[in-house]
Amino acid sequence: MRADIIKHAMHYGFYFGLYLCAKFFLSMTQNAFLGFLAFAMWVSIPFLIYWVVKKYREEQLQGFISFHNAWSLSFWMFFYGGLIVEVAQFIYYQFINTSFLPQSLQQSLQIMDKMGMSMPQQNLDMLEKIMTHPNLYVLTDFAIYTLVGGAIISLLIALAAKRKPNPFQ
């Protein structure tokens, strides 16, 4: 059973990764409509993952899935999809638009300065290190958003998707 879930998570995670790549590249444009479309894609992620878990439950498990299996499928989809989008982000930040992260940091610091906000120097140093090294940015993005966020969202999806057989039938 476990190998089957991983196999399906890899399969669906590949397509989910492509979806996340499309969302990422749409969000990098200056076009308001494409930015809104990227936001709509971001909001729809939990519903998309739920749909895949439900489809797996119905087609592979005769309509029943445990909480653990639903969480595993969902989480591993986030993991594999996240790997794909993080590779795309690394390529974008390292080779295509090398000034994006440092410019974003400078813009953020200017906004904070205008608002009269400050940050301890050690935090500024850490942010500067992360934002000027795409590999660190991508690693922290993967660890925080994909793994932690994916695990939390997967809990909610698993709660909604689990289905036990009726013992009285």
Rosetta blueprint (number, residue, H / E / L):
1 M L
2 R H
3 A H
4 D H
5 I H
6 I H
7 K H
8 H H
9 A H
10 M H
11 H H
12 Y H
13 G H
14 F H
15 Y H
16 F H
17 G H
18 L H
19 Y H
20 L H
21 C H
22 A H
23 K H
24 F H
25 F H
26 L H
27 S H
28 M L
29 T L
30 Q L
31 N L
32 A H
33 F H
34 L H
35 G H
36 F H
37 L H
38 A H
39 F H
40 A H
41 M H
42 W H
43 V H
44 S L
45 I H
46 P H
47 F H
48 L H
49 I H
50 Y H
51 W H
52 V H
53 V H
54 K H
55 K H
56 Y H
57 R H
58 E H
59 E H
60 Q H
61 L L
62 Q L
63 G L
64 F L
65 I E
66 S L
67 F H
68 H H
69 N H
70 A H
71 W H
72 S H
73 L H
74 S H
75 F H
76 W H
77 M H
78 F H
79 F H
80 Y H
81 G H
82 G H
83 L H
84 I H
85 V H
86 E H
87 V H
88 A H
89 Q H
90 F H
91 I H
92 Y H
93 Y H
94 Q H
95 F H
96 I H
97 N L
98 T L
99 S L
100 F H
101 L H
102 P H
103 Q H
104 S H
105 L H
106 Q H
107 Q H
108 S H
109 L H
110 Q H
111 I H
112 M H
113 D H
114 K H
115 M L
116 G L
117 M L
118 S L
119 M L
120 P L
121 Q H
122 Q H
123 N H
124 L H
125 D H
126 M H
127 L H
128 E H
129 K H
130 I H
131 M H
132 T H
133 H L
134 P H
135 N H
136 L H
137 Y H
138 V H
139 L H
140 T H
141 D H
142 F H
143 A H
144 I H
145 Y H
146 T H
147 L H
148 V H
149 G H
150 G H
151 A H
152 I H
153 I H
154 S H
155 L H
156 L H
157 I H
158 A H
159 L H
160 A H
161 A H
162 K L
163 R E
164 K L
165 P L
166 N L
167 P L
168 F L
169 Q L
